[in-house]
Amino acid sequence: MDFTFTEEQRAAAEAARGVFAGVAPDAVPSPALTSGAVAEGFDRELWARLAEADLLSLLLDEAHGGSGLDAIALCLVLRESAQVLARVPLLEHSAAAAAVQTYGGPELAERVLARAGRGELVLTVAANGRSGHDLAELAVGARRDSSAWVLDGVQTAVPWAYDADLVVVPAQCEGTTVLALVPRVRDGVVLAEQVSTSGERLAELRLTSVRVGAGEVIEADGAWEWLHALLATGTCALALGLGERVLRMTAEYTGKREQFGYPIATFQAVAMQAADRYIDLRAMEATLWQAAWRIASGAPGTLPAAGDVAVAKIWAAEGVRRVVQTAQHLHGGFGADTDYPLHRYHAWAKHLELALGPAAAYEERLGDLLAAHPLG
């Protein structure tokens, strides 16, 4: 299949490069040097620049002030953002808005989407379940109460929860999954601070008899599965961008660092390790675009799109780990210096490796899909 990017997709990536050009990954303290989160909130100035460049509304239709682009365009922008470790909820916000547009009613779309596209309303998603190892859609229960819904349960490690206006929460109701748009400030909503491996501030979201209106709940079949697939694929794009930046850092360092009168990049052992990591990145890239294309096109395949997403996440999780480990090794003691930005890339890579589940979880998911849809 042809993975050539369209002119509009390339323009989105170019605009993202312009916005992220001035972001310095080493401007934020290392998580190893702080007792808590590296910062209280996300980068609001960068968020405003993303809104001005129309990069917060990529997936929204023109009727809502958006560009009408697809998951491939979003992944291209996310890839750029990860190269500078941009501290903004771009993935969660964009995916949540896209889910509202695709599966929500017209009233909800009217209330949320235009403001989300302008960055005035910040969205995030609770996608890690009660412990980070169980299914997110089983962590919260939902029941009808007259014209409203009542939510009870706990979601862990919710990104940007302290900064978001609305948290999209999957909840189980009589065997089906609904999506509730829960305001951060509402009776029964409690946030307990958590800190990620990357040093960013997360939250345990506790819901106790939280009431949300019927207009704040999406009941459409398949909404959560689609949203989760988009989040997982976006995570793969972040891992790819981070890995590419780290490999460039490694190439630059090994090209300058001399031993025995020669740059260490000329040593066979160094060159072979770098080559192996380049292969990892190309596999990560190929599987990412396959998954993004399946989501964007809705094209049928031998397996459901979830199969391509699982393959991409397996490669992303294992590949980004190998890339940063090799980078640390080839940088020598310099790689462990917390004043050098490689340390932060390593911390972010570990977070992305485990985000929405490790490789083993997706291997199990892929095995279930193969059992249900035998090949040949």
Secondary structure as GFF3:
##gff-version 3
##sequence-region A 1 376
A	DSSP	alpha_helix	7	20	.	.	.	ID=ss1
A	DSSP	three_ten_helix	25	27	.	.	.	ID=ss2
A	DSSP	three_ten_helix	31	33	.	.	.	ID=ss3
A	DSSP	alpha_helix	44	52	.	.	.	ID=ss4
A	DSSP	three_ten_helix	62	64	.	.	.	ID=ss5
A	DSSP	alpha_helix	71	83	.	.	.	ID=ss6
A	DSSP	alpha_helix	90	103	.	.	.	ID=ss7
A	DSSP	alpha_helix	106	117	.	.	.	ID=ss8
A	DSSP	beta_strand	123	125	.	.	.	ID=ss9
A	DSSP	three_ten_helix	136	138	.	.	.	ID=ss10
A	DSSP	beta_strand	140	145	.	.	.	ID=ss11
A	DSSP	beta_strand	148	159	.	.	.	ID=ss12
A	DSSP	beta_strand	166	173	.	.	.	ID=ss13
A	DSSP	beta_strand	176	183	.	.	.	ID=ss14
A	DSSP	beta_strand	189	195	.	.	.	ID=ss15
A	DSSP	beta_strand	201	213	.	.	.	ID=ss16
A	DSSP	three_ten_helix	214	216	.	.	.	ID=ss17
A	DSSP	beta_strand	217	218	.	.	.	ID=ss18
A	DSSP	alpha_helix	223	256	.	.	.	ID=ss19
A	DSSP	beta_strand	258	259	.	.	.	ID=ss20
A	DSSP	beta_strand	262	263	.	.	.	ID=ss21
A	DSSP	three_ten_helix	264	266	.	.	.	ID=ss22
A	DSSP	alpha_helix	268	297	.	.	.	ID=ss23
A	DSSP	alpha_helix	305	331	.	.	.	ID=ss24
A	DSSP	three_ten_helix	332	336	.	.	.	ID=ss25
A	DSSP	alpha_helix	342	354	.	.	.	ID=ss26
A	DSSP	alpha_helix	359	372	.	.	.	ID=ss27
###
